[in-house]
Amino acid sequence: MKKFITFFLTLMMMISLAACGGESPSESSTPTGGSTTSDNSKNDEVKVYSIGEAAEANGLSITIDKVAVAEANTTLEKAKDGFEYIKVWFTFKNISDETIESPKAKALYIVYTEGATGDDSDMKSEENSQVMLEVADRNERYMSRVDLAPGESTGGWMIYQRQADKSEITMHYYSGFVNVPPDLVFKFTVE
């Protein structure tokens, strides 16, 4: 019986080591809460797109067509002190071979302070302000996701608050969660 228990415990220990991959904590490739050099170099290699450049991610082409300061009567709410509203026009095109859904408005963020991931950044997605009825291009506002067949595109404008004293703007696109580096980065100036 003693030999059976010893054999059983040895077998369980071998199974446990095999399940863990045989990797001890000192052999772990990435310590908990840390990042590797390759992650940092990946962030350094991110291509930055400007107005008019088509950026591609996950079968989708995203282009910022133009950006302008929003007219004073665009929204019901005033911008925060030191901020002003801008309108950003986007075009989304399906460049894959399958039907895909256009991105949600909350996938594109204006970034006030940039970090390695969205969680490390100070940023805001599309402003939920109510647009005034009198705004001439109100019906061109990008509001909802649509199914895009291969080659099909959609677009419109979204509204953001930007820091009025800064002319350079950074925007991030995230296809999923924001606790990772952005899928796409856009930088441009607004006068």
C-alpha positions in Angstrom: 0.0 0.0 0.0 2.9 2.3 0.8 4.4 1.8 -2.6 1.0 2.5 -4.3 0.7 5.8 -2.5 4.3 6.8 -3.4 3.6 5.9 -7.0 0.3 7.8 -7.0 1.9 11.0 -5.5 4.8 10.8 -8.0 2.4 10.4 -10.9 0.3 13.4 -9.7 3.4 15.5 -9.4 4.4 14.6 -13.0 1.0 15.4 -14.3 1.0 18.8 -12.4 4.4 19.7 -13.9 3.3 18.6 -17.4 0.1 20.8 -17.1 2.3 23.8 -16.1 4.5 23.2 -19.0 7.4 22.4 -16.8 8.2 26.1 -16.5 9.3 27.3 -13.1 8.6 30.9 -12.0 12.2 31.9 -12.6 12.0 30.7 -16.2 8.8 32.7 -17.0 9.2 34.9 -20.1 7.2 37.8 -18.7 6.9 38.7 -15.0 3.5 39.5 -13.7 2.7 43.2 -14.3 5.7 43.7 -16.5 6.3 44.0 -20.2 8.9 42.6 -22.5 11.3 44.5 -24.7 9.5 43.2 -27.8 6.3 44.8 -26.5 8.0 48.2 -26.2 9.6 47.9 -29.7 6.1 47.0 -31.1 4.8 50.3 -29.7 7.7 52.2 -31.3 6.9 50.7 -34.7 3.2 51.7 -34.8 2.5 53.6 -38.0 0.9 57.0 -37.5 -1.7 58.1 -40.1 -2.8 61.6 -40.9 -5.8 63.1 -42.6 -6.6 61.4 -45.9 -4.5 58.3 -45.3 -6.3 55.0 -45.3 -5.4 52.9 -42.2 -6.2 49.1 -42.2 -7.1 46.9 -39.3 -9.1 43.6 -39.1 -10.5 43.8 -42.6 -11.5 47.4 -42.3 -10.0 50.5 -43.9 -10.5 53.7 -41.8 -9.8 57.2 -43.2 -10.1 60.5 -41.4 -11.4 62.6 -44.3 -11.4 66.0 -42.6 -11.5 67.8 -39.3 -13.0 71.2 -38.4 -13.9 73.2 -35.4 -17.6 72.7 -34.8 -19.9 75.7 -35.2 -21.1 77.3 -31.9 -24.7 76.1 -32.5 -23.8 72.4 -33.1 -24.6 71.0 -29.7 -27.0 71.7 -26.8 -24.2 71.6 -24.3 -21.2 73.9 -24.0 -17.7 72.5 -24.2 -15.8 72.3 -20.9 -13.6 75.2 -20.0 -10.4 75.2 -22.1 -12.0 72.8 -24.7 -13.9 73.2 -27.9 -15.9 70.8 -30.1 -14.5 69.5 -33.3 -16.2 67.4 -36.0 -14.2 64.5 -37.4 -15.4 63.0 -40.7 -14.6 59.3 -41.1 -14.9 56.7 -44.0 -15.0 53.0 -43.1 -14.6 50.5 -45.9 -14.7 46.7 -45.8 -11.5 45.5 -47.5 -12.1 41.8 -46.5 -13.7 39.0 -48.4 -16.6 38.7 -45.9 -19.4 40.9 -44.6 -18.2 42.7 -41.5 -19.8 45.2 -39.1 -18.6 48.8 -39.2 -17.0 50.0 -36.0 -19.0 51.4 -33.1 -18.6 55.1 -32.5 -17.0 54.4 -29.1 -14.1 52.6 -30.9 -12.4 55.9 -31.9 -10.9 58.0 -29.2 -9.4 61.5 -29.0 -6.3 61.2 -26.8 -5.3 64.0 -24.4 -2.3 62.2 -22.9 -0.9 59.2 -24.7 0.2 56.0 -23.0 1.2 52.5 -24.1 -2.4 51.2 -23.9 -5.8 52.8 -23.7 -5.8 52.2 -20.0 -2.6 54.2 -19.7 -4.0 57.1 -21.8 -6.3 60.0 -21.0 -8.8 59.8 -23.8 -12.5 60.2 -24.6 -14.6 58.5 -27.2 -17.3 60.2 -29.3 -19.1 62.9 -27.3 -22.7 62.0 -26.4 -23.8 65.6 -26.7 -27.2 66.2 -28.3 -26.7 67.8 -31.7 -29.0 70.8 -32.4 -31.8 70.2 -34.9 -30.7 73.2 -37.0 -27.3 71.7 -37.8 -27.2 71.5 -41.6 -25.4 68.1 -41.9 -27.0 66.5 -38.8 -28.2 63.5 -40.9 -24.6 62.8 -41.9 -23.6 62.1 -38.3 -22.1 58.6 -37.7 -24.3 57.0 -35.1 -24.8 53.3 -35.6 -23.0 50.2 -36.8 -24.0 48.7 -40.2 -23.1 45.5 -42.0 -20.7 46.2 -44.8 -20.4 43.8 -47.7 -16.9 43.3 -49.3 -15.9 46.6 -50.9 -18.8 48.5 -49.3 -18.2 51.7 -47.3 -20.0 54.0 -44.9 -19.1 57.2 -43.1 -20.1 60.4 -41.4 -18.9 62.7 -38.7 -18.4 62.3 -35.0 -18.0 65.1 -32.4 -15.2 65.3 -29.8 -14.0 67.9 -27.3 -10.4 68.9 -27.9 -8.1 71.0 -25.8 -8.4 74.4 -27.4 -4.8 75.4 -26.7 -3.3 72.5 -28.6 -3.4 72.2 -32.4 -2.0 68.7 -32.7 -4.6 65.9 -32.1 -4.0 62.2 -31.5 -6.7 59.7 -32.1 -6.7 55.9 -31.3 -8.8 53.2 -32.9 -9.5 50.0 -30.8 -11.3 47.1 -32.4 -11.9 45.5 -29.0 -10.8 46.3 -25.5 -8.7 49.4 -24.6 -6.3 47.6 -22.2 -4.0 46.9 -25.1 -2.0 49.1 -27.5 -4.3 50.8 -30.1 -5.0 49.0 -33.4 -4.5 52.3 -35.3 -3.1 55.7 -34.4 -3.9 59.0 -36.2 -2.2 62.4 -35.7 -3.1 65.7 -37.4 -3.4 69.4 -36.7 -6.5 71.5 -36.4 -6.2 75.3 -36.8 
